[in-house]
Amino acid sequence: MNSSQARTHAWITGASSGLGAALANSYSADGAQVALTARSRDRLDACAAALPTPGNGSVHPADVTRRDELSDAISAIENTAPIDLAILNAGTYTPTSLDEWNTASIRDLFETNFFSVTTSIELLLPYMRARGRGHIAVVASVAGDIGLPYAASYSASKAALNRICQSLRPELEREGIRISVINPGFVRTPLTSLNTFPMPFLIDADRAANIIRDKLARGHFEIRFPWRMSVAMRLLAALPPSLTLLLTRRMLRQ
Ligand SMILES: NC(=O)c1ccc[n+]([C@@H]2O[C@H](COP(=O)([O-])OP(=O)(O)OC[C@H]3O[C@@H](n4cnc5c(N)ncnc54)[C@H](OP(=O)(O)O)[C@@H]3O)[C@@H](O)[C@H]2O)c1
């Protein structure tokens, strides 16, 4: 256990499954106190009970699209100990093909992936500003690097998260608050288990969580992995649009 980590109080959203549950395990194994949020209390209780140090976990169910529920959860967590690190990880994916194009479902995805993050930041800021310290880590995706076929709303929500983190960074830094943005490639979780397409360089959630914990501790602003997926997406984004189209056309279903 690392002694500075032993004092960390980490709040993790989307902690009942996949990457969030793996992050909770990783931080708990390192001696941190972890506060877990998602909608399903049963799954959160099961995750908390399975932590390497179960006594260091607390459960705070909330729907992150509901400001009142987020506010209650953050107040309750702050009442136990100040939040040093908030990992805003809750997220979802809904396909957006032409046949399924629907503004209501795009708006719903943005409520979960994007506005839950802006609301969490809004609610965390008074606490962190008063203390002059804190770390906010936002889970986006390399899918935000380019507009991927059938993932218009998902790619757009993750690109938007990258931009708000970049925009807020200097102002937060001046107040002693750090912000990081995490852009994973494919991670093996219940979310990706539904995918029927190839997922190059897929990695396990535990490995992804350990990479994130290590890089957040080292103060990285942007965390991208696995490196081959990260480089491939960066190259794709840097190509002239006509060349990107040659590749994205090949991703269309037959
Ligand atoms: N897996 C990947 O390959 C991958 C790659 C890049 C980025 N990401 C991002 O990583 C994050 C975690 O994804 P995952 O793969 O671990 O997915 P997952 O296994 O489906 O987990 C999603 C988590 O978010 C919670 N959640 C969803 N909607 C919520 C809401 N309205 N309020 C509160 N909690 C909510 C879920 O819990 P409840 O249903 O109980 O609420 C669950 O704990 C997401 O932001 C995703 O976009 C994943």
Ligand as a Chemical Component Dictionary entry (heavy atoms), coordinates in Angstrom:
data_LIG
# 
_chem_comp.id                   LIG 
_chem_comp.type                 NON-POLYMER 
_chem_comp.pdbx_formal_charge   0 
_chem_comp.three_letter_code    LIG 
# 
loop_
_chem_comp_atom.comp_id 
_chem_comp_atom.atom_id 
_chem_comp_atom.alt_atom_id 
_chem_comp_atom.type_symbol 
_chem_comp_atom.charge 
_chem_comp_atom.model_Cartn_x 
_chem_comp_atom.model_Cartn_y 
_chem_comp_atom.model_Cartn_z 
_chem_comp_atom.pdbx_ordinal 
LIG N1  N1  N 0  -15.845 -0.808 -22.196 1  
LIG C1  C1  C 0  -15.192 -0.076 -23.098 2  
LIG O1  O1  O 0  -14.625 -0.605 -24.077 3  
LIG C2  C2  C 0  -15.101 1.399  -22.939 4  
LIG C3  C3  C 0  -14.218 2.101  -23.787 5  
LIG C4  C4  C 0  -14.106 3.475  -23.657 6  
LIG C5  C5  C 0  -14.854 4.139  -22.699 7  
LIG N2  N2  N 1  -15.709 3.435  -21.902 8  
LIG C6  C6  C 0  -16.481 4.185  -20.914 9  
LIG O2  O2  O 0  -16.247 3.627  -19.632 10 
LIG C7  C7  C 0  -17.391 3.883  -18.806 11 
LIG C8  C8  C 0  -17.812 2.581  -18.135 12 
LIG O3  O3  O 0  -18.216 1.680  -19.151 13 
LIG P1  P1  P 0  -18.255 0.097  -18.950 14 
LIG O4  O4  O 0  -17.741 -0.485 -20.190 15 
LIG O5  O5  O -1 -17.670 -0.287 -17.651 16 
LIG O6  O6  O 0  -19.840 -0.132 -18.961 17 
LIG P2  P2  P 0  -20.827 -0.958 -18.014 18 
LIG O7  O7  O 0  -20.214 -2.229 -17.555 19 
LIG O8  O8  O 0  -22.118 -0.994 -18.750 20 
LIG O9  O9  O 0  -20.972 -0.003 -16.735 21 
LIG C9  C9  C 0  -21.663 1.201  -16.806 22 
LIG C10 C10 C 0  -21.874 1.693  -15.383 23 
LIG O10 O10 O 0  -22.548 2.948  -15.438 24 
LIG C11 C11 C 0  -23.689 2.895  -14.587 25 
LIG N3  N3  N 0  -24.715 3.776  -15.112 26 
LIG C12 C12 C 0  -25.241 3.797  -16.363 27 
LIG N4  N4  N 0  -26.210 4.720  -16.433 28 
LIG C13 C13 C 0  -26.278 5.308  -15.208 29 
LIG C14 C14 C 0  -27.089 6.316  -14.649 30 
LIG N5  N5  N 0  -28.039 6.941  -15.363 31 
LIG N6  N6  N 0  -26.892 6.658  -13.353 32 
LIG C15 C15 C 0  -25.947 6.038  -12.612 33 
LIG N7  N7  N 0  -25.141 5.087  -13.089 34 
LIG C16 C16 C 0  -25.332 4.713  -14.370 35 
LIG C17 C17 C 0  -24.096 1.425  -14.575 36 
LIG O11 O11 O 0  -24.800 1.072  -13.398 37 
LIG P3  P3  P 0  -26.408 1.008  -13.234 38 
LIG O12 O12 O 0  -26.949 0.414  -14.501 39 
LIG O13 O13 O 0  -26.627 0.182  -11.989 40 
LIG O14 O14 O 0  -26.848 2.407  -13.030 41 
LIG C18 C18 C 0  -22.723 0.757  -14.535 42 
LIG O15 O15 O 0  -22.229 0.735  -13.210 43 
LIG C19 C19 C 0  -18.444 4.505  -19.714 44 
LIG O16 O16 O 0  -18.420 5.911  -19.586 45 
LIG C20 C20 C 0  -17.986 4.105  -21.108 46 
LIG O17 O17 O 0  -18.434 4.993  -22.113 47 
LIG C21 C21 C 0  -15.857 2.092  -21.992 48 
# 
loop_
_chem_comp_bond.comp_id 
_chem_comp_bond.atom_id_1 
_chem_comp_bond.atom_id_2 
_chem_comp_bond.value_order 
_chem_comp_bond.pdbx_ordinal 
LIG N1  C1  SING 1  
LIG C1  O1  DOUB 2  
LIG C1  C2  SING 3  
LIG C2  C3  SING 4  
LIG C2  C21 DOUB 5  
LIG C3  C4  DOUB 6  
LIG C4  C5  SING 7  
LIG C5  N2  DOUB 8  
LIG N2  C6  SING 9  
LIG N2  C21 SING 10 
LIG C6  O2  SING 11 
LIG C6  C20 SING 12 
LIG O2  C7  SING 13 
LIG C7  C8  SING 14 
LIG C7  C19 SING 15 
LIG C8  O3  SING 16 
LIG O3  P1  SING 17 
LIG P1  O4  DOUB 18 
LIG P1  O5  SING 19 
LIG P1  O6  SING 20 
LIG O6  P2  SING 21 
LIG P2  O7  DOUB 22 
LIG P2  O8  SING 23 
LIG P2  O9  SING 24 
LIG O9  C9  SING 25 
LIG C9  C10 SING 26 
LIG C10 O10 SING 27 
LIG C10 C18 SING 28 
LIG O10 C11 SING 29 
LIG C11 N3  SING 30 
LIG C11 C17 SING 31 
LIG N3  C12 SING 32 
LIG N3  C16 SING 33 
LIG C12 N4  DOUB 34 
LIG N4  C13 SING 35 
LIG C13 C14 SING 36 
LIG C13 C16 DOUB 37 
LIG C14 N5  SING 38 
LIG C14 N6  DOUB 39 
LIG N6  C15 SING 40 
LIG C15 N7  DOUB 41 
LIG N7  C16 SING 42 
LIG C17 O11 SING 43 
LIG C17 C18 SING 44 
LIG O11 P3  SING 45 
LIG P3  O12 DOUB 46 
LIG P3  O13 SING 47 
LIG P3  O14 SING 48 
LIG C18 O15 SING 49 
LIG C19 O16 SING 50 
LIG C19 C20 SING 51 
LIG C20 O17 SING 52 
# 
